[in-house]
Amino acid sequence: MLQMRGGARWHGMIGAIAYLVFVPTLCAWAQAEAPHVLTLQDAMRIAIERNPSIATAQSDLDASRAALEGQRARRLPTLALSASGQIQDSLGRSTTGGGGTSETSDVELALQHVFFQSGREEAIDSARWQLAASEAGIENTRRTLAQTVASTYFTILANQQLAEVAEEAVSSAELDLELVETRIEVGAAAEADRMPVEADLAQARYEAISALNAIWQSLAELRALLALPPDELPLLADRLDDVPAVDALDVWLAEALAHRPDLRAQHHRLRVAELSVRQAEIDAGLTLGVDGQAGYGRHSGTAGESWQLWAGVSLPLFDRGSDASVRQARANLESSRQRLAELELTTTREVTQAWYALRDARERIVAAEAALEAAATNLEVARARYAEEAANVIEVTDAELTWRRASATLVQARYDRAVAYYRLLAAAGRPLIEQAPAE
């Protein structure tokens, strides 16, 4: 009877922890206009709206847009207004009466245009491809962030289910102890039978506490990904349910190599590197330039129009710096090609591993469900045999441990299935966030 009072205290503690975790959040949502729980899709959208990594990628995209605008502006004329004045006083006087103070002033409105400049179009194309790489880069940042959120979300769900299993294990171990206590009271069992069952109960309580701590840790990680306040406790709506069937592996591989945003970004960077080589070769060779200027100005009381047309050709005869720039650009081009090849191999590996992990998890779920059913039946049989004095208490504790492990194994397999599916989506470059229906 003393042990049963301890069990009641234990369940009261778990209930109090659950109350402290979830009730404040539920009360806050109950006071809002639309009570709401956090689905996986909600979590991924919130992360993309709030996570600083998206803002960083957006800043890089804005910088690339500005760089392209700056390069395109080189095609346009410029209009400038300049004004200057000067007062000069000579210290000496000449014998002819010259010298003294003189004043000059200049005011001019000038329109200047560069008609042609070697390397200008290559620089504009390079900026355009860099912008395309930045656009693919922000898409890739969203992809990786959504995958991380999904994995963390499923970790919380798995930890919650493991906590439920742990609490059931505590209740089951308390039931075993009650059975032993009853047999000891009637003299059908020795006092020594209590020891293995109490040890099993203590282990079950330890695992329950660890499961609760794991929930707190995974919740903290999700809060950080979603940039939520430290005192906000998200209440998750989804569960570790089944996932849709998937196509053959070669379909996913082809799609990944064609559509992954990080691969597209690297293709664009490769084009930038090719244009950089072209620009370096232009700078190291014969360069041409044609520009003109027309203006209207006033100089010390004399006003009028002016214009000029300038053309020039430059050919460096000895310039080690330009030669080094060409070699550097070519080396960067080769490095960009190798990074693309490496990324293609990485993409193939990630898709293949995720595809097989998903298939493996599905097969393990079938086996784990059968193992859990058998373990539950075995536990019932062991308790019945012990009550009938046909088995010893070790048989009961062994069956209890087998059931507990089978329950945890099933939760782990379901978690692996969910994570593998979203890893496969991300590895293939498919969208993880569902599009909102059109109104």
C-alpha positions as CSV (number, residue, x, y, z in Angstrom):
1,M,0.0,0.0,0.0
2,L,2.9,2.3,0.7
3,Q,4.1,1.7,-2.9
4,M,0.8,2.6,-4.3
5,R,0.8,6.0,-2.5
6,G,4.3,6.6,-4.0
7,G,2.9,5.7,-7.5
8,A,0.1,8.2,-6.9
9,R,2.7,10.9,-6.0
10,W,4.6,10.0,-9.2
11,H,1.6,10.4,-11.5
12,G,0.7,13.6,-9.7
13,M,4.2,14.9,-10.5
14,I,3.9,14.1,-14.2
15,G,0.4,15.7,-14.3
16,A,1.8,18.8,-12.7
17,I,4.6,19.0,-15.2
18,A,2.2,18.6,-18.1
19,Y,0.0,21.2,-16.6
20,L,2.8,23.7,-16.3
21,V,3.9,23.0,-19.9
22,F,0.7,23.2,-21.8
23,V,-2.0,25.0,-19.8
24,P,-0.4,28.5,-20.0
25,T,-0.3,28.2,-23.7
26,L,-3.8,26.9,-24.0
27,C,-5.1,29.7,-21.8
28,A,-3.4,32.3,-23.9
29,W,-4.9,30.9,-27.1
30,A,-8.3,30.6,-25.4
31,Q,-8.2,34.4,-24.8
32,A,-7.3,35.1,-28.4
33,E,-9.9,35.6,-31.1
34,A,-8.9,32.3,-32.9
35,P,-7.5,29.6,-30.7
36,H,-4.9,27.7,-32.8
37,V,-2.4,24.9,-32.6
38,L,0.9,24.7,-34.5
39,T,0.9,22.4,-37.5
40,L,4.1,21.5,-39.3
41,Q,3.1,23.7,-42.2
42,D,2.5,26.6,-39.8
43,A,5.9,26.0,-38.2
44,M,7.8,26.1,-41.5
45,R,6.0,29.3,-42.6
46,I,6.7,31.0,-39.3
47,A,10.4,30.0,-39.6
48,I,10.7,31.5,-43.1
49,E,9.0,34.7,-41.9
50,R,11.2,35.2,-38.8
51,N,14.4,33.2,-38.9
52,P,17.5,35.5,-39.4
53,S,19.0,33.2,-42.0
54,I,16.3,34.3,-44.5
55,A,16.9,38.0,-43.8
56,T,20.6,37.4,-44.4
57,A,19.9,35.7,-47.7
58,Q,17.5,38.5,-48.7
59,S,20.2,41.1,-48.0
60,D,22.6,39.2,-50.3
61,L,19.8,39.2,-53.0
62,D,19.3,42.9,-52.5
63,A,23.0,43.5,-52.9
64,S,23.1,41.5,-56.1
65,R,20.2,43.5,-57.5
66,A,21.9,46.8,-56.7
67,A,25.1,45.5,-58.3
68,L,23.3,44.7,-61.5
69,E,21.6,48.1,-61.6
70,G,25.0,49.7,-61.1
71,Q,26.5,47.7,-64.1
72,R,23.6,48.5,-66.3
73,A,23.9,52.2,-65.5
74,R,27.2,52.2,-67.3
75,R,25.2,52.2,-70.6
76,L,23.4,55.4,-69.7
77,P,24.7,59.0,-70.0
78,T,25.5,61.1,-66.9
79,L,24.5,64.7,-66.3
80,A,26.6,66.7,-63.9
81,L,26.6,70.3,-62.7
82,S,30.0,71.7,-61.6
83,A,30.9,75.1,-60.2
84,S,34.2,76.5,-58.9
85,G,35.8,79.9,-58.1
86,Q,39.2,81.2,-57.4
87,I,40.7,84.4,-56.0
88,Q,44.4,85.0,-56.5
89,D,46.6,87.7,-55.1
90,S,50.2,88.2,-56.3
91,L,52.7,89.2,-53.6
92,G,54.9,91.2,-56.0
93,R,54.3,93.9,-58.5
94,S,56.0,94.0,-61.9
95,T,57.6,97.2,-63.4
96,T,54.9,97.2,-66.0
97,G,52.1,97.5,-63.4
98,G,50.8,93.9,-63.6
99,G,50.0,91.6,-60.7
100,G,47.5,92.2,-57.9
101,T,44.3,90.4,-57.2
102,S,42.5,88.3,-59.9
103,E,39.2,86.4,-59.8
104,T,38.0,83.5,-61.9
105,S,34.8,81.4,-61.9
106,D,33.5,78.4,-63.7
107,V,30.0,77.0,-64.0
108,E,29.2,74.2,-66.3
109,L,26.4,71.7,-67.0
110,A,27.8,68.7,-68.8
111,L,26.3,65.6,-70.4
112,Q,28.7,62.7,-70.8
113,H,28.1,59.3,-72.4
114,V,30.4,56.3,-72.9
115,F,29.5,54.9,-76.3
116,F,31.8,51.8,-76.1
117,Q,34.0,50.4,-73.5
118,S,35.8,47.0,-73.6
119,G,34.5,44.5,-71.0
120,R,31.3,46.5,-70.1
121,E,28.8,44.0,-71.5
122,E,30.7,41.1,-69.9
123,A,30.5,42.9,-66.5
124,I,26.7,43.4,-66.9
125,D,26.2,39.7,-67.8
126,S,28.3,38.7,-64.8
127,A,26.1,40.8,-62.5
128,R,23.0,39.3,-64.1
129,W,24.2,35.7,-63.4
130,Q,25.2,36.6,-59.9
131,L,21.7,37.9,-59.3
132,A,20.3,34.6,-60.6
133,A,22.6,32.7,-58.2
134,S,21.4,34.9,-55.3
135,E,17.8,34.2,-56.1
136,A,18.5,30.4,-56.2
137,G,20.5,30.9,-52.9
138,I,17.5,32.3,-51.0
139,E,15.3,29.5,-52.3
140,N,17.9,27.0,-51.1
141,T,18.0,28.7,-47.7
142,R,14.3,28.3,-47.4
143,R,14.6,24.6,-48.4
144,T,17.3,23.8,-45.8
145,L,15.5,25.8,-43.1
146,A,12.1,24.0,-43.8
147,Q,13.9,20.6,-43.6
148,T,15.5,21.5,-40.3
149,V,12.1,22.7,-38.9
150,A,10.4,19.5,-40.0
151,S,13.1,17.3,-38.4
152,T,12.9,19.3,-35.1
153,Y,9.1,19.2,-35.2
154,F,9.1,15.4,-35.6
155,T,11.7,15.1,-32.8
156,I,9.2,16.8,-30.5
157,L,6.4,14.5,-31.6
158,A,8.6,11.5,-31.1
159,N,9.8,12.7,-27.7
160,Q,6.2,13.3,-26.6
161,Q,5.2,9.7,-27.7
162,L,8.3,8.3,-25.9
163,A,7.1,10.2,-22.8
164,E,3.7,8.6,-23.2
165,V,5.4,5.2,-23.5
166,A,7.5,6.0,-20.4
167,E,4.5,6.9,-18.4
168,E,2.7,3.7,-19.4
169,A,5.9,1.8,-18.4
170,V,5.7,3.4,-15.0
171,S,2.1,2.4,-14.6
172,S,2.8,-1.1,-15.8
173,A,5.8,-1.4,-13.4
174,E,3.6,-0.2,-10.6
175,L,1.0,-2.8,-11.6
176,D,3.7,-5.5,-11.4
177,L,4.8,-4.3,-8.0
178,E,1.2,-4.4,-6.8
179,L,1.0,-8.0,-8.0
180,V,4.1,-8.9,-6.1
181,E,3.0,-7.1,-3.0
182,T,-0.3,-9.0,-3.1
183,R,1.5,-12.4,-3.4
184,I,3.9,-11.4,-0.6
185,E,1.0,-10.5,1.7
186,V,-0.6,-13.9,1.3
187,G,2.7,-15.7,1.7
188,A,2.8,-16.9,-1.9
189,A,6.1,-15.1,-2.7
190,A,9.3,-14.2,-1.0
191,E,10.3,-10.7,0.0
192,A,13.2,-11.0,-2.5
193,D,10.6,-10.8,-5.4
194,R,10.1,-7.2,-4.6
195,M,13.7,-6.1,-5.4
196,P,13.8,-6.7,-9.2
197,V,10.3,-5.2,-9.6
198,E,11.3,-2.1,-7.6
199,A,14.5,-1.8,-9.7
200,D,12.4,-2.0,-12.9
201,L,10.0,0.7,-11.5
202,A,12.9,3.0,-10.7
203,Q,14.3,2.6,-14.2
204,A,10.9,3.3,-15.7
205,R,10.7,6.5,-13.7
206,Y,14.2,7.5,-14.7
207,E,13.3,7.0,-18.4
208,A,10.1,9.1,-17.9
209,I,12.0,12.0,-16.5
210,S,14.6,11.8,-19.3
211,A,11.7,11.8,-21.9
212,L,10.3,14.9,-20.3
213,N,13.7,16.6,-20.4
214,A,14.0,15.6,-24.1
215,I,10.7,17.4,-24.9
216,W,12.0,20.6,-23.2
217,Q,15.2,20.5,-25.2
218,S,13.5,19.9,-28.6
219,L,11.0,22.6,-27.8
220,A,13.8,25.0,-27.1
221,E,15.3,24.2,-30.5
222,L,12.0,24.7,-32.3
223,R,11.5,28.1,-30.5
224,A,14.9,29.2,-31.8
225,L,14.2,28.1,-35.4
226,L,10.9,30.0,-35.3
227,A,12.4,33.0,-33.4
228,L,9.7,32.7,-30.7
229,P,10.0,34.3,-27.3
230,P,11.6,32.1,-24.6
231,D,8.3,31.9,-22.6
232,E,6.2,30.8,-25.6
233,L,5.4,27.1,-25.6
234,P,4.2,25.8,-29.0
235,L,1.5,23.2,-28.9
236,L,1.9,20.8,-31.8
237,A,-1.1,19.5,-33.7
238,D,0.3,16.8,-36.0
239,R,1.4,13.2,-35.2
240,L,3.8,10.7,-36.7
241,D,1.3,9.5,-39.2
242,D,2.0,7.6,-42.5
243,V,3.5,9.5,-45.5
244,P,2.6,9.3,-49.2
245,A,4.0,6.6,-51.4
246,V,7.1,7.7,-53.4
247,D,8.3,7.1,-57.0
248,A,11.3,5.0,-58.0
249,L,14.7,6.2,-57.0
250,D,15.8,7.2,-60.5
251,V,12.9,9.6,-60.8
252,W,13.9,11.4,-57.6
253,L,17.6,11.5,-58.8
254,A,16.7,13.0,-62.1
255,E,14.4,15.6,-60.5
256,A,17.1,16.5,-57.9
257,L,19.8,17.1,-60.5
258,A,17.4,19.3,-62.6
259,H,15.7,21.3,-59.9
260,R,17.6,21.6,-56.6
261,P,18.2,25.3,-55.9
262,D,21.7,24.9,-54.7
263,L,22.7,23.2,-57.9
264,R,21.1,26.0,-60.0
265,A,22.9,28.5,-57.9
266,Q,26.2,26.8,-58.6
267,H,25.5,26.6,-62.3
268,H,25.0,30.4,-62.2
269,R,28.2,30.9,-60.3
270,L,30.0,28.8,-62.9
271,R,28.8,31.2,-65.6
272,V,30.0,34.2,-63.5
273,A,33.4,32.5,-63.3
274,E,33.5,32.1,-67.1
275,L,32.7,35.7,-67.6
276,S,35.3,36.7,-65.0
277,V,37.9,34.9,-67.2
278,R,36.7,36.8,-70.2
279,Q,36.9,40.1,-68.4
280,A,40.4,39.4,-67.2
281,E,41.5,38.5,-70.7
282,I,40.0,41.7,-72.0
283,D,41.8,43.8,-69.4
284,A,45.1,42.1,-70.2
285,G,44.8,42.7,-74.0
286,L,43.7,45.3,-76.4
287,T,41.0,47.6,-74.9
288,L,38.9,50.2,-76.7
289,G,37.0,53.2,-75.4
290,V,34.8,55.8,-77.1
291,D,33.0,58.5,-75.1
292,G,31.7,62.0,-75.7
293,Q,30.7,65.1,-73.7
294,A,28.6,68.2,-74.4
295,G,28.1,71.0,-72.1
296,Y,27.2,74.6,-71.5
297,G,29.2,76.8,-69.2
298,R,30.4,80.2,-68.1
299,H,34.0,81.0,-67.5
300,S,34.9,84.4,-65.9
301,G,32.1,86.2,-67.7
302,T,32.4,84.3,-71.0
303,A,29.5,81.8,-71.7
304,G,29.1,79.3,-74.4
305,E,28.7,75.7,-75.5
306,S,31.4,73.0,-75.8
307,W,31.6,69.4,-76.9
308,Q,34.3,66.8,-77.3
309,L,34.5,63.3,-78.7
310,W,37.2,61.0,-77.4
311,A,38.4,57.6,-78.6
312,G,41.3,55.5,-77.3
313,V,43.1,52.3,-77.7
314,S,45.3,50.6,-75.0
315,L,47.6,47.6,-75.3
316,P,49.7,46.7,-72.3
317,L,53.2,45.6,-73.4
318,F,54.4,44.5,-70.0
319,D,51.9,44.0,-67.1
320,R,52.5,41.1,-64.8
321,G,49.5,42.1,-62.7
322,S,47.1,41.6,-65.6
323,D,48.6,38.2,-66.4
324,A,48.2,37.2,-62.8
325,S,44.6,38.3,-62.8
326,V,44.0,36.0,-65.9
327,R,45.6,33.0,-64.1
328,Q,43.6,33.7,-61.0
329,A,40.3,33.9,-62.9
330,R,41.0,30.6,-64.7
331,A,41.9,28.9,-61.4
332,N,38.6,30.2,-59.9
333,L,36.7,28.9,-63.0
334,E,38.2,25.4,-62.5
335,S,37.4,25.5,-58.8
336,S,33.8,26.5,-59.6
337,R,33.6,23.5,-62.0
338,Q,34.8,21.1,-59.3
339,R,32.4,22.5,-56.7
340,L,29.6,21.8,-59.1
341,A,30.7,18.3,-59.7
342,E,31.1,17.8,-55.9
343,L,27.6,19.2,-55.3
344,E,26.1,16.8,-57.9
345,L,27.7,13.9,-56.1
346,T,26.4,15.2,-52.8
347,T,22.9,15.6,-54.2
348,T,22.9,12.0,-55.5
349,R,24.1,10.7,-52.2
350,E,21.5,12.6,-50.2
351,V,18.6,11.5,-52.4
352,T,19.7,7.9,-52.4
353,Q,20.2,7.8,-48.6
354,A,16.8,9.4,-47.9
355,W,15.0,7.1,-50.4
356,Y,16.5,4.0,-48.8
357,A,16.0,5.3,-45.3
358,L,12.3,5.8,-46.0
359,R,11.9,2.3,-47.4
360,D,13.8,0.9,-44.5
361,A,11.7,2.8,-41.9
362,R,8.5,1.5,-43.5
363,E,9.7,-2.1,-43.3
364,R,10.8,-1.6,-39.7
365,I,7.4,-0.2,-38.7
366,V,5.7,-3.4,-39.9
367,A,8.2,-5.5,-37.9
368,A,8.0,-3.2,-34.9
369,E,4.2,-3.3,-34.8
370,A,4.3,-7.1,-34.8
371,A,7.0,-7.2,-32.2
372,L,5.0,-4.8,-29.9
373,E,1.9,-6.9,-30.2
374,A,3.8,-10.0,-29.3
375,A,5.6,-8.3,-26.4
376,A,2.2,-7.1,-25.0
377,T,0.8,-10.6,-25.2
378,N,3.9,-12.0,-23.6
379,L,3.7,-9.6,-20.7
380,E,0.1,-10.5,-20.0
381,V,1.1,-14.2,-20.1
382,A,4.0,-13.7,-17.8
383,R,1.9,-11.9,-15.2
384,A,-0.8,-14.6,-15.4
385,R,1.9,-17.3,-14.9
386,Y,3.4,-15.4,-12.0
387,A,0.0,-15.0,-10.4
388,E,-0.6,-18.7,-10.8
389,E,2.9,-19.5,-9.3
390,A,4.0,-21.0,-12.7
391,A,6.8,-18.4,-13.3
392,N,9.2,-16.3,-11.2
393,V,9.3,-12.6,-11.0
394,I,12.3,-12.3,-13.4
395,E,10.1,-13.6,-16.2
396,V,7.7,-10.7,-15.5
397,T,10.4,-8.0,-15.4
398,D,12.0,-9.4,-18.6
399,A,8.7,-9.3,-20.4
400,E,8.1,-5.8,-19.1
401,L,11.5,-4.7,-20.5
402,T,10.8,-6.3,-23.8
403,W,7.4,-4.5,-24.1
404,R,9.0,-1.2,-23.2
405,R,11.7,-1.6,-25.8
406,A,9.3,-2.7,-28.5
407,S,7.1,0.4,-27.8
408,A,10.1,2.7,-28.1
409,T,11.3,0.9,-31.2
410,L,8.0,1.5,-32.9
411,V,8.1,5.2,-32.0
412,Q,11.6,5.5,-33.4
413,A,10.7,3.8,-36.7
414,R,7.7,6.1,-37.2
415,Y,10.0,9.1,-36.5
416,D,12.5,7.8,-38.9
417,R,9.8,7.4,-41.6
418,A,8.6,11.0,-41.2
419,V,12.1,12.5,-41.2
420,A,13.2,10.4,-44.2
421,Y,10.2,11.5,-46.2
422,Y,10.9,15.2,-45.7
423,R,14.6,14.7,-46.2
424,L,13.8,13.1,-49.5
425,L,11.6,16.0,-50.5
426,A,14.3,18.5,-49.6
427,A,17.1,16.5,-51.3
428,A,15.1,16.4,-54.5
429,G,14.3,20.1,-54.4
430,R,10.6,19.6,-54.1
431,P,8.6,22.1,-52.0
432,L,8.1,21.2,-48.4
433,I,5.6,23.9,-47.7
434,E,2.2,23.4,-49.3
435,Q,0.8,26.3,-51.4
436,A,-2.2,28.0,-50.0
437,P,-5.3,27.4,-52.1
438,A,-6.3,30.3,-54.4
439,E,-9.3,32.2,-53.2
